[in-house]
Amino acid sequence: MLFVSLVTVMQLHAFDLQGRKQYNVVIETAKANVSGICIIKTDEDGSKGAIVNEFGIHALDFTVSADRRKVRLLH
């Protein structure tokens, strides 16, 4: 459910950076929120991405298969 919410937020503010997409991200919970950027690079193998806050701390790294059936959280 969280990932679906992020995708909705991220699609609003996309910037193209030499084959990569950069999105503004806000993750909100009842007790806290985190904002930052998400950078996604897509190729024939699928997509690879990372969400990083304003301080450069990785919130999570992920991959998405080319057919979009598998999402793998790396960190």
Sequence and secondary structure as in RCSB ss.txt:
>XXXX:A:sequence
MLFVSLVTVMQLHAFDLQGRKQYNVVIETAKANVSGICIIKTDEDGSKGAIVNEFGIHALDFTVSADRRKVRLLH
>XXXX:A:secstr
 HHHHHHHHHTTSEEEETTEEEEEEEEE SS EEEEEEEEEEETTEEEEEEEETTS EEEEEEEETTS  EEE  
